[in-house]
Amino acid sequence: MQRQDLKKLLVEYLVETTQEVKKMANQDKGRQVLGETINRPEDLEIGIDRVGEDILEKLLKEHKVKATIFSEPEDRDIKNGGEIYGSVDPFDGSMLYLRGFEHNWYTALSFFDKKRNPLCCGIADIVNDKYYITEEDGNYLVSMNGEHKKKVKPGVRKKLTEPIVLSSYIMSSQYSAKFLDIFGDLVRNMHPKGLFYPHGGSYIYAFLASGLIDAYVMFNEPRSEIDPGFPIAKKAGCQVVSVDSDGSYQDYQFIPGRQHAKVDLLIATSTPELRDKLIKHYVKKYAEKYSFNS
């Protein structure tokens, strides 16, 4: 299948899912709890999570695309063969929606070839009717009403002492404790005009690719929250790495069928310099807290 055809399917998915989610939200539907999310005590699968998966399955049939698509609920993977992999976060913002918050509703979808190289990626901002998408010459932010399309680029800050925007999902105790233990002093000592954005997930890579945030740091991040969105940051030239306690790191890679696994420490930054400084901070704090003196 040609990449342009795949991109057309991707755009249709983003637009149709946005429209259907907003329709369901206006009818105050989709809050029924369907079950637990594997290895995710902080999360639930609710009715609105199924919207994107159903639309994607329909579009794959309409476009006659053979693919294996991985989603958060294991029994919702789409497996119809072919030479293409996909990763979808059908509704990023389930817990906010469940509790009545009308913001940070996103959906993200990426396609990969059989060698696991990204083919295309799109992330829809459902509340604001727009989407971020990869194209041959970079990333774009597109209005769904067709009135606006602009090219986006990541930030260029290189120092933690600059007024950076640092992000980490700390809205659950499953993630906040270790982050604050290691990086809490960094947040306390941020530049007065810097910002700490306490949210994240698969959509955050659009923020990184477009310069809204400069760095994203997560302990025990589920791969299901990385795979659908990280290719848009990689397309922008951003750094997305998994980090070991000794400071060594590897470029993050999509692994088919591993969406329920977690990454011990994920660092995503707009520049290599920020990556290195965050890793240096982590290694120093880790040694202070977890190394034993003889």
Secondary structure as the mmCIF struct_conf table of DSSP 4:
data_model
#
loop_
_struct_conf.conf_type_id
_struct_conf.id
_struct_conf.beg_label_comp_id
_struct_conf.beg_label_asym_id
_struct_conf.beg_label_seq_id
_struct_conf.end_label_comp_id
_struct_conf.end_label_asym_id
_struct_conf.end_label_seq_id
HELX_RH_AL_P HELX_RH_AL_P1 ARG A 3 ASN A 26
TURN_TY1_P TURN_TY1_P1 GLN A 27 ASP A 28
STRN STRN1 VAL A 33 THR A 37
TURN_TY1_P TURN_TY1_P2 ILE A 38 ASN A 39
STRN STRN2 ARG A 40 ILE A 46
TURN_TY1_P TURN_TY1_P3 GLY A 47 ILE A 48
HELX_RH_AL_P HELX_RH_AL_P2 ASP A 49 GLU A 62
TURN_TY1_P TURN_TY1_P4 HIS A 63 LYS A 64
STRN STRN3 ALA A 67 PHE A 70
BEND BEND1 GLU A 72 PRO A 73
HELX_RH_3T_P HELX_RH_3T_P1 GLU A 74 ARG A 76
STRN STRN4 ILE A 78 LYS A 79
BEND BEND2 GLY A 82 GLU A 83
STRN STRN5 ILE A 84 ASP A 92
TURN_TY1_P TURN_TY1_P5 GLY A 93 GLY A 93
HELX_RH_AL_P HELX_RH_AL_P3 SER A 94 LEU A 98
TURN_TY1_P TURN_TY1_P6 ARG A 99 GLY A 100
BEND BEND3 HIS A 103 HIS A 103
STRN STRN6 TYR A 106 ASP A 113
TURN_TY1_P TURN_TY1_P7 LYS A 114 LYS A 115
STRN STRN7 PRO A 118 ASP A 125
TURN_TY1_P TURN_TY1_P8 ILE A 126 ASP A 129
STRN STRN8 LYS A 130 GLU A 135
TURN_TY1_P TURN_TY1_P9 GLU A 136 ASP A 137
STRN STRN9 GLY A 138 SER A 143
TURN_TY1_P TURN_TY1_P10 MET A 144 ASN A 145
BEND BEND4 GLY A 146 GLU A 147
STRN STRN10 LYS A 149 VAL A 152
TURN_TY1_P TURN_TY1_P11 LEU A 160 THR A 161
BEND BEND5 GLU A 162 PRO A 163
STRN STRN11 VAL A 165 SER A 167
BEND BEND6 MET A 171 SER A 172
HELX_RH_AL_P HELX_RH_AL_P4 SER A 173 ARG A 188
TURN_TY1_P TURN_TY1_P12 ASN A 189 ASN A 189
BEND BEND7 MET A 190 MET A 190
TURN_TY1_P TURN_TY1_P13 PRO A 192 LYS A 193
STRN STRN12 LEU A 195 TYR A 197
BEND BEND8 GLY A 201 GLY A 201
TURN_TY1_P TURN_TY1_P14 SER A 202 TYR A 203
HELX_RH_AL_P HELX_RH_AL_P5 ILE A 204 ALA A 209
TURN_TY1_P TURN_TY1_P15 SER A 210 GLY A 211
BEND BEND9 LEU A 212 LEU A 212
BEND BEND10 ASP A 214 ASP A 214
STRN STRN13 ALA A 215 PRO A 222
HELX_RH_3T_P HELX_RH_3T_P2 ARG A 223 GLU A 225
TURN_TY1_P TURN_TY1_P16 ILE A 226 GLY A 229
HELX_RH_AL_P HELX_RH_AL_P6 PHE A 230 LYS A 235
TURN_TY1_P TURN_TY1_P17 ALA A 236 GLY A 237
STRN STRN14 GLN A 239 VAL A 243
TURN_TY1_P TURN_TY1_P18 SER A 245 ASP A 246
BEND BEND11 GLY A 247 GLY A 247
STRN STRN15 TYR A 249 ASP A 251
TURN_TY1_P TURN_TY1_P19 PRO A 256 GLY A 257
TURN_TY1_P TURN_TY1_P20 GLN A 259 HIS A 260
STRN STRN16 LYS A 262 THR A 269
BEND BEND12 SER A 270 THR A 271
HELX_RH_AL_P HELX_RH_AL_P7 PRO A 272 TYR A 290
#
